[in-house]
Amino acid sequence: MLKLYYAPGTCALASHIALEEAGATYETVRLNFKAEDQKKPDYLKINPKARVPALVTDRGIITETPAILIYVAQSFPAAKLAPLDDPYALAKVQAFNSYLCSTVHVAHAHRPRGYRWADDPAAIEAMKKKVPQTVGECFALIEREMFAGPWVMGKDYTVCDGYLYTLSQWLAADGVDIDRTPKIAEHFRRVGERAAVRKAVADEAQLQSAA
Amino acid sequence: MLKLYYAPGTCALASHIALEEAGATYETVRLNFKAEDQKKPDYLKINPKARVPALVTDRGIITETPAILIYVAQSFPAAKLAPLDDPYALAKVQAFNSYLCSTVHVAHAHRPRGYRWADDPAAIEAMKKKVPQTVGECFALIEREMFAGPWVMGKDYTVCDGYLYTLSQWLAADGVDIDRTPKIAEHFRRVGERAAVRKAVADEAQLQSAA
């Protein structure tokens, strides 16, 4: 059975949502980042990058959100989570996911995880200071240039929607007012009402409070 | 006809190599980053992110290296540049590409482009200082955990190989000795001898010296 390793509040929620949307049979394993579970030897065997998500399949382990999202879409084609057979349409999905992982998520990470890129505490503080600007600019660009509506890619819900929802959750803590991007604000509320998303979010909240 | 916008010395080389490996008919348009071509209004209509690569197709424009690489593989299936019909094998390709774009490329970018994430000149200097360590750790992890050999994914050449080659080119300037990762060092030399790679590299060098 598929097994998703995640930590609450991380981008792993996007994969969790995709599994729910796909109607997959899967189990989850929660890591406690405060206890640094992700750096413990047992987990490093799962994912030597010491990150989440990691999806255990019957053939091996897949990491990286964009890879897991397309894997889920391809493994459960009936759920139609990505336009798999249309190279151009799939490339648009992939470009969006790639922008989220390599630019938006990275801009955000400079607030909680600046130590990845500098050792000097003053530099880490300087990074934090710029996050509202950089993350705000990313979301403004998405709103203006990428968001087709009503879903990210247009008329069909795709894995991009759960991924954008996941990163939209971080905006308040990053000092960005989601209402400055009204299409994304409305999308965030609408995605949050989907049964699959409510289920994934509730699962992570429940396990977190039980931990 | 496909048209690739690139700048010399950037990750766009990975897409250029993929187009050559695919046997695609395409043209290239060189941007001069020193003249900030990527921020000029005409280019912002092509890619509002002010980055390369951007691939113009008959249906629209695709950005982001991982998206372009799979698009090329899917559009030219005879070249067998990715295991498109095997969800798990494709996910491994995608996970590798995603790691390169969201972690390795980002680690590297803190040397030439730290201004993206902080305004303070001292912070930007502090970021530069850590690049040999962070990029070195990424390549050590690739060597140890991801590189199957003889190609990145094992017995078959994939789009991952041209992408890894592209980022390996930056190691010297990033202060990382490629010979500390001997499998990647040998791979870099071997990929560089492929006809398609020589062609793409020569095209970019020629246009650069002509500019």
Chai-1 contact restraints between the chains, C-beta under 6 A:
chainA,res_idxA,chainB,res_idxB,connection_type,confidence,min_distance_angstrom,max_distance_angstrom,comment,restraint_id
A,P48,B,E145,contact,1.0,0.0,6.0,A-B,restraint_1
A,R59,B,Y88,contact,1.0,0.0,6.0,A-B,restraint_2
A,I62,B,A91,contact,1.0,0.0,6.0,A-B,restraint_3
A,I62,B,A95,contact,1.0,0.0,6.0,A-B,restraint_4
A,T63,B,A95,contact,1.0,0.0,6.0,A-B,restraint_5
A,E64,B,A95,contact,1.0,0.0,6.0,A-B,restraint_6
A,E64,B,S98,contact,1.0,0.0,6.0,A-B,restraint_7
A,P66,B,S98,contact,1.0,0.0,6.0,A-B,restraint_8
A,A67,B,A91,contact,1.0,0.0,6.0,A-B,restraint_9
A,A67,B,Q94,contact,1.0,0.0,6.0,A-B,restraint_10
A,A67,B,A95,contact,1.0,0.0,6.0,A-B,restraint_11
A,A67,B,S98,contact,1.0,0.0,6.0,A-B,restraint_12
A,Y71,B,P87,contact,1.0,0.0,6.0,A-B,restraint_13
A,Y71,B,A91,contact,1.0,0.0,6.0,A-B,restraint_14
A,Q74,B,P87,contact,1.0,0.0,6.0,A-B,restraint_15
A,S75,B,P87,contact,1.0,0.0,6.0,A-B,restraint_16
A,P87,B,Y71,contact,1.0,0.0,6.0,A-B,restraint_17
A,P87,B,Q74,contact,1.0,0.0,6.0,A-B,restraint_18
A,P87,B,S75,contact,1.0,0.0,6.0,A-B,restraint_19
A,Y88,B,R59,contact,1.0,0.0,6.0,A-B,restraint_20
A,A91,B,I62,contact,1.0,0.0,6.0,A-B,restraint_21
A,A91,B,A67,contact,1.0,0.0,6.0,A-B,restraint_22
A,A91,B,Y71,contact,1.0,0.0,6.0,A-B,restraint_23
A,Q94,B,A67,contact,1.0,0.0,6.0,A-B,restraint_24
A,A95,B,I62,contact,1.0,0.0,6.0,A-B,restraint_25
A,A95,B,T63,contact,1.0,0.0,6.0,A-B,restraint_26
A,A95,B,E64,contact,1.0,0.0,6.0,A-B,restraint_27
A,A95,B,A67,contact,1.0,0.0,6.0,A-B,restraint_28
A,S98,B,E64,contact,1.0,0.0,6.0,A-B,restraint_29
A,S98,B,P66,contact,1.0,0.0,6.0,A-B,restraint_30
A,S98,B,A67,contact,1.0,0.0,6.0,A-B,restraint_31
A,C101,B,S102,contact,1.0,0.0,6.0,A-B,restraint_32
A,S102,B,C101,contact,1.0,0.0,6.0,A-B,restraint_33
A,S102,B,S102,contact,1.0,0.0,6.0,A-B,restraint_34
A,V106,B,V106,contact,1.0,0.0,6.0,A-B,restraint_35
A,H110,B,W117,contact,1.0,0.0,6.0,A-B,restraint_36
A,W117,B,H110,contact,1.0,0.0,6.0,A-B,restraint_37
A,W117,B,M127,contact,1.0,0.0,6.0,A-B,restraint_38
A,A118,B,A126,contact,1.0,0.0,6.0,A-B,restraint_39
A,A118,B,M127,contact,1.0,0.0,6.0,A-B,restraint_40
A,A118,B,K130,contact,1.0,0.0,6.0,A-B,restraint_41
A,D120,B,A126,contact,1.0,0.0,6.0,A-B,restraint_42
A,A123,B,A123,contact,1.0,0.0,6.0,A-B,restraint_43
A,A123,B,A126,contact,1.0,0.0,6.0,A-B,restraint_44
A,A126,B,A118,contact,1.0,0.0,6.0,A-B,restraint_45
A,A126,B,D120,contact,1.0,0.0,6.0,A-B,restraint_46
A,A126,B,A123,contact,1.0,0.0,6.0,A-B,restraint_47
A,M127,B,W117,contact,1.0,0.0,6.0,A-B,restraint_48
A,M127,B,A118,contact,1.0,0.0,6.0,A-B,restraint_49
A,K130,B,A118,contact,1.0,0.0,6.0,A-B,restraint_50
A,E145,B,P48,contact,1.0,0.0,6.0,A-B,restraint_51
